[in-house]
Amino acid sequence: MASNTANAVSYGSSRLADYTEDVTGERGPVDLPFALLSLLLLTIGVLMVLSASFARAYYDPSNTTGGNATYYFVRQALFALCGVGVMFACSRFPMSFYRSISGVVMMVSIALLALVLVPGIGEKVNGARRWINLKFTTFQPSEIAKIGVIMYFALLICNAKEKMRSFKYGIMPFVTVLGIICVLLYVEPHMSAIIIILAIGMVMLFLGGLPLYWFIGGGTAAAALLGIGYAIFPYVRDRFSAWLDPFSDLSGDGYQIVQSLYAIGSGGLLGKGLGASLQKYLYLPEEHNDFIFSVYCEELGFIGAMLLLALFALLIIRGYWLSMHVRDRYSALVGAGITTHLAMQVILNVAVCTNSIPCTGISLPLFSYGGTALLLQMAELGIILSLSRDIPEKR
């Protein structure tokens, strides 16, 4: 079934045009279910930032917040409001516009990844130089690289058409781009971003119709890179050890995941109630960022967690549905790529919080604190709303 889906997206049927310019006619309204699900998840996410962050914001030894308990919430709410505007603004641009700027987005993301390595421009935190300081906020260029890979790979696939099965057109351009990005991320280092970008690239190539044996080779190479990272970077080995037996080092590498498990377990079936989490009182690190799902589970319980995951599942399913019903190949590839990116981030974040995989530092979309990351996520959702406007309405 997956192979048939890939071939359908890659080679198209009689209703799929190769390029967005081939699609004519007046654009329709945005897809209402996808827009409402996006806004609902965003609203819940902002409220959870308030609940999860006020204790750390009030007691801040670095005096970043000035003792203001609503510091993180106010900033996230402002970025969320701007994000709604960004989402609907992006929905107004036709997909032909995004196709025309795909190469520019890719080049800008690579330039920013190189710029973040420059001392004085890139900000170093916990031994990693991943952020560019904009004075009023910071952002990770890797977030732009993710959407850049999706847009640029979709463009290359459309240009290659039936040549995707050849090494020159179906392998070399994609491997070159991924290689440059992964080398820059490796220097930072940022292993979680490497994993996500490689996974996005492989999904795009699969949808583009690349033969299966290339993925077997790519999977082997990815496993080798993971082994190299395990051998070279001590923090990677520490995270694997903490994943396998977090309770063996309660005050060290296992501390964070143990506190996350305490939060999730103590929530029980119905939770302690919104705002009633105990782990957020400086027990659980990154409680308003990477581990906000753990606080959510503690406060709203198993049932609340299942409802949240159901909302994300509906958003992801709707994103794939819209991608399968557009009239051009580029839009289908971009929509499927963005939806896959969203799905991967949700799955990986929940897996980290529940100790199903080693801690990777992956945020929960629309929930984790981070202004520029939120704006980029809303822009991605806006692009899906844009392609939804080109789906023919049933009469």
Residue pairs with C-beta under 8 A, 6 or more apart in sequence:
2 206
3 212
5 207
5 324
6 206
6 207
6 208
6 209
7 209
8 324
9 207
9 208
9 323
9 324
9 329
9 332
9 333
9 336
10 157
10 164
10 207
10 208
10 209
10 329
11 162
11 209
12 18
12 329
15 327
16 327
16 328
16 329
16 332
17 23
17 327
17 328
17 329
18 158
18 161
18 328
18 329
18 330
19 96
19 99
19 158
19 328
19 329
19 330
20 94
20 95
20 96
20 99
20 328
20 330
20 331
21 96
22 328
23 95
23 96
23 327
23 328
23 390
27 94
27 389
27 390
28 389
28 390
28 391
28 392
28 393
29 389
30 88
30 91
30 385
30 386
30 388
30 389
31 318
31 322
31 384
31 385
31 388
31 389
31 391
33 314
33 318
34 315
34 318
34 319
34 322
34 381
34 384
34 385
34 388
35 87
35 385
37 311
37 314
37 315
37 318
38 87
38 315
38 366
38 378
38 381
39 84
40 311
41 311
41 312
41 315
41 366
41 367
42 80
42 83
42 84
42 366
42 378
44 308
44 311
44 367
45 80
45 292
45 364
45 366
45 367
45 368
46 73
46 76
46 77
46 80
47 274
48 292
48 295
48 296
48 367
49 72
49 73
49 76
49 288
49 292
49 367
49 369
50 70
50 72
50 73
51 274
51 275
51 277
51 280
51 295
51 299
52 277
52 280
52 287
52 288
52 292
52 295
52 296
53 71
53 72
53 73
53 280
53 287
53 288
53 369
54 69
54 70
54 72
54 73
55 69
55 280
55 281
55 282
56 72
56 280
56 282
56 287
56 288
57 65
57 68
57 69
57 70
57 71
57 72
57 73
58 65
58 67
58 68
58 69
59 67
59 282
60 66
60 67
60 71
64 71
65 71
65 72
68 74
72 288
72 369
75 137
75 371
76 369
76 371
76 374
78 371
79 371
79 372
79 374
79 375
80 374
82 375
83 374
83 375
83 377
83 378
84 378
86 375
86 378
86 379
86 382
87 378
87 379
87 381
87 382
87 385
88 382
88 385
89 382
90 378
90 379
90 381
90 382
90 383
90 385
90 386
91 382
91 383
91 385
91 386
91 388
91 389
92 386
93 386
94 386
94 390
95 326
95 328
95 330
95 331
95 334
95 383
95 386
95 387
95 390
98 151
98 334
98 383
98 386
99 151
99 154
99 155
99 158
99 330
101 151
102 148
102 151
102 152
102 154
102 155
103 152
103 155
105 144
105 147
105 148
105 151
105 152
106 148
106 149
106 151
106 152
106 177
108 144
108 148
109 141
109 144
109 145
109 147
109 148
109 181
110 145
110 148
110 180
110 181
110 184
112 132
112 141
112 144
112 145
113 141
113 142
113 145
113 181
113 184
113 185
114 184
115 121
115 122
115 132
115 141
116 122
116 129
116 130
116 131
116 132
116 140
116 141
116 188
117 129
117 184
117 187
117 188
121 132
121 133
122 129
122 130
122 131
122 132
123 129
123 131
123 132
123 133
123 138
125 131
127 235
128 188
128 189
128 190
129 188
130 140
130 142
130 188
130 190
130 193
131 138
131 139
131 140
132 138
132 139
132 140
132 141
134 372
137 371
137 372
138 372
139 371
139 372
139 373
140 190
140 193
140 372
140 373
142 185
142 190
142 193
142 197
143 372
143 373
143 376
144 376
145 181
145 185
145 193
145 197
146 193
146 196
146 197
146 200
146 341
147 338
147 341
147 376
147 379
147 380
149 177
149 178
149 181
149 197
149 200
149 201
149 204
149 337
150 200
150 204
150 333
150 334
150 337
150 338
150 341
151 334
151 337
152 177
153 174
153 177
153 201
153 204
153 205
153 208
153 333
153 337
154 204
154 330
154 333
154 334
154 337
155 330
156 173
156 174
157 164
157 204
157 205
157 207
157 208
157 209
157 329
157 333
158 329
158 330
158 333
160 169
160 170
160 208
163 169
163 170
164 170
164 208
164 209
164 210
165 209
165 210
165 211
170 205
170 208
170 210
170 214
171 210
171 214
174 201
174 204
174 205
177 201
178 197
178 198
178 201
181 197
182 194
182 197
182 198
182 225
185 191
185 193
185 194
185 197
186 194
189 229
189 233
191 229
191 233
191 236
191 360
192 348
192 360
192 361
192 362
194 225
195 360
196 341
196 344
196 345
196 348
196 362
198 222
199 344
200 337
200 340
200 341
200 344
202 215
202 218
203 336
203 337
203 340
204 333
204 337
205 214
205 215
206 215
207 332
207 333
207 336
207 337
208 333
229 236
230 236
230 237
230 240
238 253
239 253
239 358
239 359
239 360
240 358
241 248
241 249
241 253
242 249
242 252
242 253
242 254
242 256
242 257
242 358
242 359
243 257
243 355
243 357
243 358
243 359
245 254
246 253
246 254
246 257
246 258
246 261
246 355
247 254
247 258
248 254
249 255
250 258
255 285
256 284
256 285
256 286
256 291
256 359
257 352
257 355
257 359
259 279
259 283
259 284
259 285
259 294
260 279
260 284
260 291
260 294
260 353
260 354
260 355
261 354
261 355
262 279
262 283
262 284
263 277
263 279
263 284
263 291
263 294
263 295
263 297
263 298
264 294
264 297
264 298
264 353
264 354
266 272
266 278
266 279
266 298
267 297
267 298
267 299
267 300
267 301
267 302
267 304
267 305
268 301
268 302
269 301
269 302
269 303
270 300
270 301
270 302
270 303
270 304
271 297
271 298
271 299
271 300
271 301
271 302
271 303
271 304
272 278
272 298
272 299
272 301
273 299
274 299
274 300
275 299
276 299
277 287
277 295
277 298
277 299
278 298
279 287
279 294
279 295
279 298
280 287
280 288
280 295
284 291
284 294
284 295
285 291
287 294
287 295
288 295
288 368
288 369
289 363
289 368
289 369
289 370
290 349
290 352
290 353
290 361
290 362
290 363
290 364
290 368
291 353
292 364
292 367
292 368
292 369
293 305
293 349
293 350
293 353
293 364
293 367
294 353
296 304
296 305
296 308
296 367
297 304
297 305
297 353
300 307
300 308
309 346
309 350
312 342
312 346
315 342
316 339
316 342
316 343
316 346
319 335
319 338
319 339
319 342
319 384
320 335
320 336
320 339
322 335
322 384
322 387
322 388
322 391
323 331
323 332
323 334
323 335
323 336
323 339
323 384
323 387
324 332
325 391
326 332
326 335
326 387
326 388
326 390
326 391
327 390
327 391
327 392
328 390
331 387
331 390
334 383
334 387
335 383
335 384
335 387
338 380
338 381
338 383
338 384
339 384
341 380
342 365
342 377
342 380
345 362
345 363
345 364
345 365
346 364
346 365
348 357
348 360
348 362
349 362
349 363
349 364
349 368
350 356
350 364
351 357
352 358
352 359
352 360
352 362
363 370
363 373
365 377
366 374
366 377
